[in-house]
């Protein structure tokens, strides 16, 4: 019997919850296919056992059944240090605090708002083992801003930003604000992904001066909204999806539900895109698109509680204009 077949059933016994028929186990599939030396397999099995202990602790510390659910997923075969080194490569950027300008009587915020309903959000992508979350977040915002203006929703090149944003480090990490500053200063036109495809590694920058299509930005706004998440909601409704940075260490084990605990502000390490919010239930939450593929979380999305700057979601917030 293969080593992984011994480990996974025990983990499932620990992690299955009442009402859940099964847990996703892509980690087991990846471990089975990974092969490698006996030492490599032992390390992967040890990481899986450590994941089981960590997941059990995360789930037991939830205060009610509306909080996040953690379990085995595609990252369970990685030690936390490995996960951070590969996927959490966003560089923090200190921003000025947002200062509200009085505009008289404001229109009430809707209870629920999601840019996906407007058909201006591109499909969830997968950054694979490239630490380019910062580029995915920024490009996602540009795609939406372009579509919101009445244009066709296009899948723009993330690889172009990874290769060409000279003030960042490609797949070794970067800052959403630095990327937006570069795009704003250079007025580089992003081409379609089909013209400059994603390679999951940093490459040489290519220029497309003769391309018949390209999207450049006209500007961007970036602020610290900590303590002002209602104003952040107004910004999202008025300007479009928001590129943000978060502490995503505990997201390694996320399956679903609303994250309210298990992460900190001031420790940003991952960039994502807020597409909406929902305040219809007892716990209001942000609707956040990740770049770890559609099999992660809730079809590639995560829900983060609104209020209290959970995971530092309000610390570094950017909107882009085209």
C-alpha positions, 0 to 999 in steps of 0.5 A: 500500500502506498504511503499516502493511502495510510495518511489520508484516511486518518486525516479525513477522520480528524477533519470531516464535519457533520453534514459534509459528505467529503473533503477535497483531497487534491493534496493526496492526488498530487502526493501520489503523482509526485514520486521522488525519493523516499526522503521527499515522500517522507517529508510530504507525509510529515507536512500532511500530518502537520496540516492535520494538526493545524487544521484541527486546531483552526476548526476547534477555535471557531466560535460558531458555525458561521466562521471559516472551515479549514481542511485538506486541500491542494496545499496540505502537502506543504509545510507552512514555510514552504507555502509562504516561500512559494505563494506569499510573496506580496511586498507591503507598501505603506500608504496614506490614510484615506481622508473622507471629503464631505459631499453632502447627503450620501446615497445609502450603500446597498446590502449586497453588491458584487461586480460579478453580477455586472459581468465585469470580472474575469475568471479565477486564474492560477498563479501556480508556483509563481509568487506573482499574486501582486500582478494577478491582483493588479491585472484583474483590477485593470480588466474590470475597469476596462469592462466597466467602461463598456468594453468587452471583458478581456483576459489581459497579460499577467506575464507582461506585468511580471516580466516588465514591471522593473520595480518589482521582482517577478515571480519572486514577489512584488507590490501592487502599488509599485506595479500600478505606479509603473503602469501609470508612469510608463503608460504601457499597454497591456496586451491580451493573455493569448498574445503574451501567455502566462509561463509561471516564471519570470522571463524577458520583457517583450514589447508589442508596439505594433499590437492592434490592441492594448489597455493602459491605465490613466491613473490609480488611487491607493489608501489605507482604509483601516477603521474606515471599511464603510468608506472602502465599500463606497470606493468599491461601488463607485470605482470598481474592484479593489486590489488589496494585500492581506495576511494569508498564512491561514489561507493555506487550509481554507475551504469555505465560510467567512474568515473572522480570526486566524490572521493579523493586520500589519503582516501583509504577504499576499495580494488579491482582488475584492469584487464585492460585499454581502451584508445581508446575513449576521456577519458582513463579509468581503467577496474576494477573488484569489489567484490559486485556481478555481478548486481552492476555497469557494470556487477560487474565492474567499469571504473575509469579515467586514470590520476590524480590518481582518487579515489587514484587508483594509491596510493597502487598498488600490483602485485603478482607472482606464 
